[in-house]
Amino acid sequence: MEKIRRVLVVGGGVGGLTAATAFARRGVEVVLIERRPAFDVPGVGLGQPANALRVYEALGVLPDILASGFCYDHMCIFDPKRELIVRHKFLLGDANIPAFCALSRRRLHDILLAAAEKAGVEVRCGLTANEIHEQPNGVTVDFSDGRTDSFDLLAGFDGIRSATRLHLVGTAFVPRPSGYGAWRLQVPRPGYVRGMEFLQGIGSKAGAMPLADDLMYLFHIRPEAPDAVFEGEGLRNTAAMSPTSRRRSMQIRTSSTARSSR
């Protein structure tokens, strides 16, 4: 880290915010760019396993995550009539770290963004890296707002259609449709859903993941045409994510196809 004094992190998701915070806490000057104009994250929810929770502990945000989410230590696979096939207990956790903690994607993002800003990360929204020019001791980046800046290191966390990956390896790993799509919906959590559930069907599966004491999400993974496109407008309810509004509203996130490259 002695020669790395200035870092550009591309992408403001979970990986980008976590990496940016880790760099900044080591005394590195960090600029994080995010293509979205604001952090109005539309995701439904994420399960965070013990290895991720240990990273959050090192960054000082684990108490906020555990207080915001739902901890569980098992998953169950059922048949289509919810008759139990197998119950699997996770062995990832220990006395201090639960095996899993799942929480709202928006809440997780808010926690990580606050940690990054507290650590001194400079966050620039509505910005992309148009061109990356490698230098002997770093990179020079042309940004979409017309500015050019230099960094000792560029770390790319810019998603499935990553411009950083394209720069590094070309089109060798472009995403390809797998023929499946994932539909997810937030709903109130009944008391009996206390771990991840899968209901296995023929050619598709459904299930649930608890996200909080009063919240979970349902998912349905099913075949979709490779060229299927579902416009997000009208499909997703963006009501405020307070406990009261969560009971009144449901949030849908769709993907036209699950991708074979992640």
Residue, then its C-alpha position, 0 to 999 in steps of 0.5 A: m500500500e506504500k506506493i498506492r496513494r490514490v485509487l479510483v473505484v468504478g461502481g457504487g454497489v456492495g463490492g465497490l463501496t466495501a473496497a472503497t471504505a477498506f482503501a480509505r481506512r488505510g489512508v488512501e485517497v479514494v474516488l468512487i464513481e457511480r453511473r446512476p445519478a443518485f443512489d436510489v437502489p432498486g434491489v430487493g434483498l441480499g443474503q450476506p454469509a459469514n465471510a462477508l459479515r467478517v469483512y463488515e466487522a472489520l469495517g465497523v458496520l456489522p452491528d448496523i447490518l445485524a440490527s437491520g437484517f434477519c439472521y439464519d443458519h439453515m436452508c430448506i428444500f421443499d417439493p411443490k406442495r411444501e413437503l420438506i425434502v431436506r434441511h441443510k444447516f450452514l456451518l459458516g458462522d461461529a459464536n460471534i458471527p451468524a452463518f447468514c444475515a439477509l437484509s433489504r438491498r437498500r438498507l445494506h447500501d445505505i449502511l455501506l455508503a455511510a461508512a464510505e463517506k465517513a472514511g473520507v471516500e469522495v463519491r461522484c454520481g452520474l459519472t462513468a469512465n469513458e477511456i482508461h489509459e494505462q501508464p507505467n505507474g498507474v492509469t489515466v481516466d477520461f470521464s464522461d463529464g469531460r474531465t481527465d484524472s490520474f490514479d495509482l490504481l483502478a478497481g472495477f466493480d461496475g457490474i455484469r456489463s463492466a467497462t473495466r472488464l471489457h478494457l482488461v480482457g475484451t469480449a471474452f467474458v461478455p454476458r450471455p443469456s442462460g434462458y432463465g429469469a429471476w422475479r422477486l417480490q417483497v412481502p410481509r414475513p410469516g413467522y414460520v419462514r426463518g431461513m432460506e426456502f426453495l420449492q423445487g418444481i419442474g423446470s423452475k423453482a420458487g422460494a423465500m428469504p427472510l429480510a427482517d422481523d416483518l419482511m421477506y422476499l419471494f422469488h421465482i426462477r423460470p425460463e425466459a426467452p433470450d431476447a425477453v425485455f421487461e420495462g421496469e416502469g410500473l413493475r416496481n413500487t418505490a415506496a419509502m422503506s419504513p416498516t409501515s410502508r413495507r407492510r403496505s407495499m410490495q416491491i418487484r425487481t425483474s431481470s429479463t434473463a439470468r446471466s451465465s457470467r457474474 
